[in-house]
Amino acid sequence: MMDFDVITIGGGFTGLVAANRAAQLGLRAGVLEQQTEERYICNSRITTGVCHILFANMKLPEAELTAIIEAATEGRARPDLVRAMAANSRRAVDWLIAEGARFVEMVMGDGIRSLILAPPRRFRAGLDWEGRGADALMRKLEQSLIRRGGQLLRGTRVESLIIEDGACLGVEALRDGAPVKINAKAVIVADGGFGANKEMIRRHITPAADRLLSRSSPSAMGDGIRMAEAAGAELTGLGEFYGHPVHREGLSNDKLWPFPMIDQTVNAAIVVGADGRRFADEGLGGIIMSNLMAQMDDPQSASLIFDDAIWNGVAKEGPTGANPLIISGGGSLHQADDLAALADIAGIDAAGLVQTAAAYNQALAAGTPEALDPPRSIDRFAAHPVTEPPFYAVPLCSGVTGTMGGISIDAACRVLRADGSTIPGLYAAGTTIAGLEGGPTVAYMGGLSKAFILGLLAAEAIAGEPKAE
């Protein structure tokens, strides 16, 4: 049996930040990580390291960040969580820098100057994470935790929460395969979402879970979310995810994910189903498109259609563009001099595609893309005509990076029941939580910003709790 003041379930950024902050504040802190490897794989370690709040720079003023969050979520996010994220974003960056984090600013494809953990990952196919910014910071945080008297317990898989009289008093776990009871005055659920759990994806997102490509760490199984629910926590907003449209052959070819990033080409062109017809507004962005593709009867039935002007223009922009990375990665790029022939090659209904492209091009020429069915918005991304041969088709599927929604919490990261009451001793932070993302706009807050900010706030809330007698 072991005793701590605070333990985190999960050794990603959320857990490491929370444990370090707790140790800074004088608490006995432990991180429970189920994997055994020295540099265990988790979404935190393999991330590209782009730190943002809804793709905005984390160093923006509080009022500006608040406005951005409220606009992107259409006011659906919990007001207390919105305030917490906006008010503590810059402080979290400063805290990380004091812990040894290095950042560079890079202008992304949307023109926003984003903070990226340095040294940044090379934007290319494959998971070249070793020694890059996220990996380097995780190792620094582990060293800091040990220096502060905390522990990172690898090979410790939490099986259940210990709940007595409605309060969380610790966890039951397997440590190197042997049962162990770990007592704690506070437990932080910090093991991320369920992006690698097909059963949970099937239950909450789409029955066609096997037809999606997981861009998530294999450890993202949603264990903490399920344990919190069993303890009485309210779960909400589990139906959306953060992801991107990816080349369908990425399911069998690792050179086609996580890059090329097909979003910018999707945003410029048209995406059709097997019937050759558009089914979504491409101008809403790749995250929404990926979610809508997942809702199709067959999420692998969508194709991206564009012309030579797009292929040699938008598709070449940025370091992760589809041109030439699809070709260099060995991916199929169907090509023909007319749309009917292209449809035959790509397995798409030819009459439907020809009619769809004609209506789309006419609407763009008339300046009325919003009159299309479905409408085509142009306020975020410009719509480009599909008129200049040769024409191209790329087979798509939906890639799931991380899930949205989960455990209901308040601004102190205390876990809530459905009636709004708290579960004493139980906290949650990072990708395990609900109340900030998803909804009709599929607003994506940013996995790293949630980990950093909420990890700090959870530890500080626990340190401020009255000491148990």
C-alpha positions as CSV (number, residue, x, y, z in Angstrom):
1,M,0.0,0.0,0.0
2,M,1.2,3.5,-0.9
3,D,0.1,6.9,0.3
4,F,0.1,10.3,-1.5
5,D,-1.6,13.6,-1.1
6,V,-2.4,13.6,-4.8
7,I,-2.0,11.1,-7.6
8,T,-2.7,11.5,-11.3
9,I,-4.0,8.7,-13.5
10,G,-1.9,9.0,-16.6
11,G,1.6,10.3,-17.3
12,G,1.0,12.6,-20.2
13,F,1.3,16.4,-20.0
14,T,-1.8,16.8,-17.9
15,G,-0.5,14.4,-15.2
16,L,3.1,15.6,-15.2
17,V,2.1,19.3,-15.0
18,A,-0.4,18.6,-12.2
19,A,2.0,16.5,-10.2
20,N,4.8,19.0,-10.6
21,R,2.6,21.9,-9.5
22,A,1.3,19.9,-6.6
23,A,4.8,19.1,-5.5
24,Q,5.8,22.7,-5.8
25,L,3.0,23.5,-3.4
26,G,4.2,21.1,-0.8
27,L,2.1,18.0,-1.6
28,R,3.3,14.4,-2.0
29,A,2.6,13.7,-5.6
30,G,2.6,10.6,-7.7
31,V,2.0,9.9,-11.4
32,L,0.5,6.5,-12.3
33,E,1.4,5.4,-15.8
34,Q,0.3,2.1,-17.1
35,Q,3.1,1.7,-19.7
36,T,6.6,0.5,-18.7
37,E,8.9,2.0,-21.4
38,E,11.2,4.8,-20.4
39,R,9.8,7.0,-23.1
40,Y,6.3,5.6,-23.2
41,I,4.1,6.5,-26.2
42,C,1.2,8.8,-25.5
43,N,-0.5,11.6,-27.4
44,S,1.5,14.1,-25.4
45,R,4.8,12.7,-26.5
46,I,4.0,12.3,-30.2
47,T,2.2,15.6,-30.7
48,T,3.5,18.1,-33.2
49,G,3.7,20.5,-30.2
50,V,1.5,23.3,-31.5
51,C,0.1,25.1,-28.4
52,H,-3.1,27.1,-29.0
53,I,-6.5,27.9,-27.8
54,L,-8.9,27.4,-30.7
55,F,-5.9,27.9,-33.0
56,A,-5.2,31.3,-31.3
57,N,-1.9,32.2,-29.7
58,M,-2.0,31.3,-26.0
59,K,-0.3,34.6,-25.1
60,L,-3.2,36.7,-26.3
61,P,-5.0,38.9,-23.6
62,E,-7.7,37.2,-21.5
63,A,-10.5,39.3,-23.1
64,E,-9.5,38.4,-26.6
65,L,-9.2,34.7,-25.8
66,T,-12.6,34.8,-24.1
67,A,-14.2,36.3,-27.2
68,I,-12.5,33.7,-29.4
69,I,-13.8,30.8,-27.3
70,E,-17.3,32.1,-27.0
71,A,-17.5,32.8,-30.7
72,A,-16.1,29.4,-31.7
73,T,-18.4,27.4,-29.3
74,E,-21.4,29.7,-30.0
75,G,-21.7,30.2,-26.3
76,R,-22.2,26.5,-25.5
77,A,-19.0,26.1,-23.4
78,R,-19.3,26.3,-19.6
79,P,-18.7,29.9,-18.7
80,D,-16.5,29.1,-15.7
81,L,-14.3,26.9,-17.8
82,V,-14.1,29.5,-20.5
83,R,-12.9,32.1,-17.9
84,A,-10.4,29.6,-16.5
85,M,-8.8,28.8,-19.8
86,A,-8.6,32.5,-20.9
87,A,-7.4,33.8,-17.6
88,N,-4.7,31.3,-17.1
89,S,-3.4,30.7,-20.6
90,R,-0.5,33.2,-20.6
91,R,0.4,32.1,-17.0
92,A,0.6,28.4,-18.1
93,V,3.1,29.4,-20.8
94,D,5.2,31.3,-18.4
95,W,5.1,28.4,-15.9
96,L,6.3,26.0,-18.6
97,I,9.1,28.3,-19.6
98,A,10.2,28.4,-16.0
99,E,10.2,24.6,-16.0
100,G,12.5,24.5,-19.0
101,A,10.1,24.5,-21.9
102,R,11.3,26.0,-25.1
103,F,8.9,27.6,-27.6
104,V,9.2,29.0,-31.1
105,E,6.6,31.0,-32.9
106,M,5.6,29.8,-36.4
107,V,3.1,31.2,-38.8
108,M,0.7,28.4,-39.6
109,G,-1.4,27.9,-42.8
110,D,-4.2,30.1,-41.3
111,G,-1.8,33.0,-40.8
112,I,-1.8,32.8,-37.0
113,R,1.5,32.9,-35.1
114,S,1.3,29.8,-33.0
115,L,3.6,28.6,-30.2
116,I,5.3,25.4,-30.9
117,L,7.4,23.3,-28.5
118,A,11.0,23.4,-29.6
119,P,12.7,21.8,-31.2
120,P,9.7,21.3,-33.4
121,R,8.8,18.1,-35.2
122,R,9.6,17.9,-38.8
123,F,6.3,18.0,-40.7
124,R,6.6,14.8,-42.6
125,A,5.1,11.3,-42.6
126,G,5.8,9.1,-39.7
127,L,6.2,9.7,-36.0
128,D,9.6,11.4,-35.7
129,W,9.0,12.5,-32.1
130,E,12.2,11.4,-30.4
131,G,14.2,14.4,-29.1
132,R,11.5,16.9,-30.3
133,G,9.9,19.5,-28.2
134,A,7.1,17.5,-26.6
135,D,9.4,14.5,-25.8
136,A,12.1,16.9,-24.4
137,L,9.5,18.7,-22.2
138,M,8.1,15.4,-20.9
139,R,11.5,14.3,-19.8
140,K,12.2,17.6,-18.1
141,L,9.0,17.4,-16.2
142,E,9.7,13.9,-15.0
143,Q,13.1,15.0,-13.8
144,S,11.6,18.0,-12.0
145,L,9.0,15.8,-10.4
146,I,11.6,13.4,-9.0
147,R,13.8,16.4,-7.8
148,R,10.7,17.7,-5.9
149,G,10.2,14.4,-4.2
150,G,7.4,13.1,-6.4
151,Q,7.2,9.8,-8.1
152,L,6.4,8.5,-11.6
153,L,5.3,4.9,-11.2
154,R,5.5,3.2,-14.6
155,G,3.8,-0.2,-15.1
156,T,0.9,0.9,-12.8
157,R,-2.5,0.3,-14.4
158,V,-5.4,1.7,-12.4
159,E,-8.3,-0.7,-12.3
160,S,-10.8,1.2,-10.2
161,L,-11.3,4.2,-8.0
162,I,-11.8,3.7,-4.2
163,I,-15.1,5.3,-3.3
164,E,-16.3,5.3,0.3
165,D,-19.3,7.3,1.5
166,G,-19.4,9.1,-1.9
167,A,-15.7,10.3,-1.7
168,C,-12.7,9.2,-3.7
169,L,-9.9,7.9,-1.4
170,G,-7.5,6.5,-3.9
171,V,-7.2,3.7,-6.5
172,E,-6.9,0.0,-6.8
173,A,-4.2,-0.8,-9.4
174,L,-2.0,-3.4,-10.8
175,R,1.7,-2.6,-10.4
176,D,3.9,-4.8,-12.5
177,G,1.0,-7.2,-12.6
178,A,0.5,-7.3,-8.8
179,P,-2.5,-5.8,-7.1
180,V,-1.8,-2.7,-5.1
181,K,-3.9,-0.1,-3.2
182,I,-2.8,3.5,-3.5
183,N,-4.3,5.9,-1.0
184,A,-4.6,9.6,-1.9
185,K,-6.4,12.6,-0.6
186,A,-7.1,13.6,-4.2
187,V,-7.1,11.7,-7.5
188,I,-6.8,13.5,-10.8
189,V,-8.1,11.6,-13.9
190,A,-5.6,12.6,-16.5
191,D,-5.3,9.6,-18.9
192,G,-6.9,11.3,-22.0
193,G,-9.8,10.4,-24.2
194,F,-10.8,7.2,-26.0
195,G,-9.4,7.7,-29.5
196,A,-8.0,4.2,-29.6
197,N,-11.0,2.4,-28.1
198,K,-13.2,1.2,-30.9
199,E,-15.9,0.0,-28.6
200,M,-16.4,3.4,-27.1
201,I,-16.1,5.1,-30.5
202,R,-18.8,2.7,-31.8
203,R,-21.0,3.5,-28.8
204,H,-20.6,7.3,-28.8
205,I,-19.5,8.4,-32.3
206,T,-20.3,6.0,-35.1
207,P,-21.2,2.3,-35.5
208,A,-18.6,2.2,-38.3
209,A,-15.7,2.5,-35.9
210,D,-13.6,0.0,-37.9
211,R,-13.8,2.3,-40.9
212,L,-11.9,5.1,-39.2
213,L,-8.2,5.7,-39.0
214,S,-6.8,6.1,-35.5
215,R,-4.3,9.0,-35.3
216,S,-4.2,8.5,-31.5
217,S,-1.8,6.8,-29.2
218,P,-2.8,3.2,-28.5
219,S,-3.0,4.0,-24.8
220,A,-6.0,6.3,-25.3
221,M,-8.6,3.8,-24.2
222,G,-10.8,6.0,-22.0
223,D,-10.2,4.1,-18.9
224,G,-10.4,7.1,-16.6
225,I,-13.6,8.3,-18.2
226,R,-15.2,4.9,-17.6
227,M,-13.9,4.7,-14.0
228,A,-15.2,8.2,-13.2
229,E,-18.6,7.3,-14.6
230,A,-18.7,4.2,-12.4
231,A,-18.0,6.5,-9.4
232,G,-21.0,8.6,-10.3
233,A,-19.5,11.3,-12.6
234,E,-21.7,12.9,-15.2
235,L,-20.4,12.3,-18.8
236,T,-21.4,14.7,-21.6
237,G,-20.4,15.6,-25.2
238,L,-18.9,12.3,-26.2
239,G,-20.2,12.4,-29.8
240,E,-17.4,14.6,-31.4
241,F,-13.7,14.3,-31.9
242,Y,-10.7,16.2,-33.0
243,G,-9.4,14.7,-36.3
244,H,-8.6,15.4,-39.9
245,P,-9.6,13.9,-43.3
246,V,-6.7,11.6,-44.3
247,H,-5.8,9.6,-47.4
248,R,-7.8,6.4,-47.2
249,E,-4.7,4.3,-47.9
250,G,-3.2,5.7,-44.6
251,L,-5.0,2.7,-43.0
252,S,-2.3,0.5,-44.5
253,N,0.5,2.9,-45.4
254,D,2.2,4.8,-42.6
255,K,3.7,7.2,-45.0
256,L,0.3,8.8,-45.5
257,W,-0.3,9.9,-41.9
258,P,-0.2,12.1,-39.9
259,F,1.0,14.0,-42.9
260,P,0.2,15.0,-45.6
261,M,-2.3,17.4,-44.2
262,I,-5.2,17.2,-46.6
263,D,-7.4,19.8,-44.9
264,Q,-6.2,22.8,-46.9
265,T,-7.1,21.1,-50.2
266,V,-10.4,19.9,-48.7
267,N,-11.2,23.5,-47.8
268,A,-10.5,24.7,-51.3
269,A,-12.3,22.0,-53.4
270,I,-15.3,19.7,-53.2
271,V,-15.8,16.4,-51.2
272,V,-18.3,14.0,-52.5
273,G,-19.8,10.6,-51.6
274,A,-20.0,7.6,-53.8
275,D,-23.0,9.1,-55.5
276,G,-20.9,12.0,-56.7
277,R,-22.8,14.6,-54.6
278,R,-21.5,17.0,-51.9
279,F,-22.7,16.2,-48.4
280,A,-21.1,18.9,-46.3
281,D,-19.8,22.5,-46.4
282,E,-16.1,22.2,-47.2
283,G,-15.5,25.8,-45.9
284,L,-16.1,24.8,-42.3
285,G,-12.7,23.2,-42.1
286,G,-11.2,19.8,-41.8
287,I,-12.2,19.0,-38.2
288,I,-15.9,19.3,-39.0
289,M,-15.4,17.5,-42.3
290,S,-13.8,14.6,-40.5
291,N,-16.7,14.4,-38.1
292,L,-19.3,14.5,-40.8
293,M,-17.4,11.8,-42.8
294,A,-17.5,9.6,-39.7
295,Q,-21.3,9.9,-39.7
296,M,-21.6,8.5,-43.2
297,D,-23.0,5.0,-43.6
298,D,-19.6,4.2,-44.9
299,P,-16.9,6.6,-43.7
300,Q,-14.6,5.4,-46.4
301,S,-16.9,6.4,-49.3
302,A,-15.9,10.1,-49.5
303,S,-13.5,11.4,-52.2
304,L,-11.8,14.8,-52.6
305,I,-12.2,16.3,-56.1
306,F,-10.1,19.1,-57.4
307,D,-8.5,20.5,-60.6
308,D,-4.9,21.2,-61.8
309,A,-5.0,24.8,-60.5
310,I,-5.8,23.6,-57.0
311,W,-3.2,20.8,-57.2
312,N,-0.4,23.2,-58.2
313,G,-1.7,26.0,-56.0
314,V,-3.4,25.4,-52.6
315,A,-2.2,21.8,-52.4
316,K,1.4,23.0,-52.4
317,E,1.1,25.5,-49.6
318,G,2.8,24.9,-46.3
319,P,5.2,22.1,-45.3
320,T,2.5,19.5,-45.0
321,G,0.6,20.0,-48.3
322,A,-0.9,17.2,-50.3
323,N,1.4,18.1,-53.2
324,P,3.8,16.4,-53.4
325,L,3.5,14.3,-50.2
326,I,0.6,12.1,-51.5
327,I,2.8,11.1,-54.4
328,S,6.0,10.7,-52.4
329,G,4.1,8.7,-49.8
330,G,2.9,6.3,-52.4
331,G,-0.7,7.3,-52.2
332,S,-3.3,6.9,-55.0
333,L,-4.0,10.1,-56.9
334,H,-6.6,9.4,-59.6
335,Q,-6.3,11.7,-62.7
336,A,-8.3,12.2,-65.9
337,D,-8.9,14.9,-68.4
338,D,-12.7,15.1,-67.8
339,L,-14.8,14.6,-64.7
340,A,-16.8,11.7,-66.0
341,A,-13.7,9.7,-66.8
342,L,-12.3,10.6,-63.3
343,A,-15.5,9.3,-61.7
344,D,-15.1,6.0,-63.5
345,I,-11.5,5.6,-62.3
346,A,-12.4,6.6,-58.7
347,G,-15.5,4.5,-58.4
348,I,-17.9,7.5,-58.1
349,D,-21.2,8.0,-59.9
350,A,-20.2,9.9,-63.0
351,A,-23.6,11.7,-63.6
352,G,-23.7,12.8,-60.0
353,L,-20.2,14.2,-60.0
354,V,-20.6,16.0,-63.3
355,Q,-23.8,17.6,-62.1
356,T,-22.3,18.5,-58.7
357,A,-19.2,20.1,-60.2
358,A,-21.3,22.1,-62.7
359,A,-23.6,23.5,-60.0
360,Y,-20.6,24.3,-57.8
361,N,-18.7,26.1,-60.5
362,Q,-21.8,28.1,-61.5
363,A,-22.5,29.2,-58.0
364,L,-18.9,30.3,-57.5
365,A,-19.0,32.2,-60.8
366,A,-22.3,33.9,-59.8
367,G,-20.9,34.7,-56.3
368,T,-23.6,32.7,-54.6
369,P,-21.9,29.7,-53.1
370,E,-24.2,29.9,-50.1
371,A,-27.1,29.0,-52.3
372,L,-25.7,25.5,-52.9
373,D,-27.1,22.5,-51.2
374,P,-25.4,22.1,-48.9
375,P,-24.2,25.7,-48.7
376,R,-20.5,26.5,-49.3
377,S,-19.2,29.1,-46.8
378,I,-16.2,31.3,-47.8
379,D,-15.7,33.4,-44.7
380,R,-12.9,31.1,-43.4
381,F,-11.5,29.5,-46.5
382,A,-11.8,30.5,-50.2
383,A,-13.7,28.2,-52.5
384,H,-11.9,27.4,-55.8
385,P,-13.5,26.3,-59.0
386,V,-13.0,22.9,-60.4
387,T,-12.6,23.8,-64.1
388,E,-9.0,23.3,-65.2
389,P,-8.0,19.8,-66.4
390,P,-6.5,17.5,-65.6
391,F,-8.9,16.7,-62.7
392,Y,-7.9,14.7,-59.6
393,A,-9.6,12.5,-57.0
394,V,-8.2,11.4,-53.6
395,P,-9.9,8.6,-51.6
396,L,-10.6,9.8,-48.1
397,C,-11.3,8.5,-44.7
398,S,-11.8,10.1,-41.3
399,G,-8.8,10.3,-39.0
400,V,-9.4,10.4,-35.2
401,T,-6.7,12.2,-33.2
402,G,-8.4,12.6,-29.9
403,T,-12.0,12.6,-28.6
404,M,-13.9,15.5,-27.2
405,G,-16.2,15.5,-24.2
406,G,-16.0,13.3,-21.2
407,I,-16.2,14.0,-17.4
408,S,-18.1,17.1,-16.2
409,I,-16.0,19.4,-14.1
410,D,-16.1,22.9,-12.6
411,A,-13.4,25.5,-12.9
412,A,-11.5,23.9,-10.0
413,C,-11.4,20.7,-12.0
414,R,-13.6,19.0,-9.4
415,V,-15.6,16.1,-10.9
416,L,-19.4,16.7,-11.0
417,R,-22.4,14.4,-10.7
418,A,-25.4,15.0,-12.9
419,D,-27.1,17.0,-10.1
420,G,-24.1,19.4,-10.0
421,S,-22.7,18.2,-6.8
422,T,-19.0,17.3,-6.5
423,I,-17.4,13.9,-5.8
424,P,-15.0,14.8,-2.9
425,G,-11.4,13.9,-3.7
426,L,-12.0,13.3,-7.4
427,Y,-10.7,15.7,-10.1
428,A,-10.2,15.5,-13.9
429,A,-8.2,17.5,-16.4
430,G,-7.0,17.5,-20.0
431,T,-8.7,15.5,-22.7
432,T,-10.8,13.5,-20.2
433,I,-13.1,16.5,-19.5
434,A,-16.3,17.9,-21.0
435,G,-17.6,21.4,-21.2
436,L,-15.2,23.1,-23.6
437,E,-15.3,21.5,-27.0
438,G,-17.5,19.8,-29.5
439,G,-21.1,20.7,-30.2
440,P,-22.5,21.6,-33.6
441,T,-19.4,23.6,-34.4
442,V,-17.1,20.8,-33.3
443,A,-15.0,23.5,-31.6
444,Y,-11.4,22.3,-30.8
445,M,-9.9,24.0,-27.8
446,G,-6.4,22.4,-28.2
447,G,-5.2,19.3,-26.4
448,L,-2.0,20.9,-25.1
449,S,-3.6,24.0,-23.8
450,K,-6.2,21.9,-21.9
451,A,-3.4,19.8,-20.4
452,F,-1.2,22.7,-19.3
453,I,-3.9,25.0,-18.0
454,L,-6.2,22.5,-16.3
455,G,-3.3,20.5,-14.9
456,L,-2.1,23.6,-13.1
457,L,-5.6,24.5,-11.9
458,A,-6.3,21.0,-10.6
459,A,-3.1,20.9,-8.5
460,E,-3.8,24.4,-7.2
461,A,-7.3,23.6,-6.2
462,I,-6.2,20.5,-4.4
463,A,-3.4,22.4,-2.6
464,G,-6.1,24.9,-1.5
465,E,-8.4,22.3,0.0
466,P,-8.6,22.0,3.8
467,K,-6.1,19.4,5.1
468,A,-7.7,16.1,6.1
469,E,-7.3,15.4,9.9
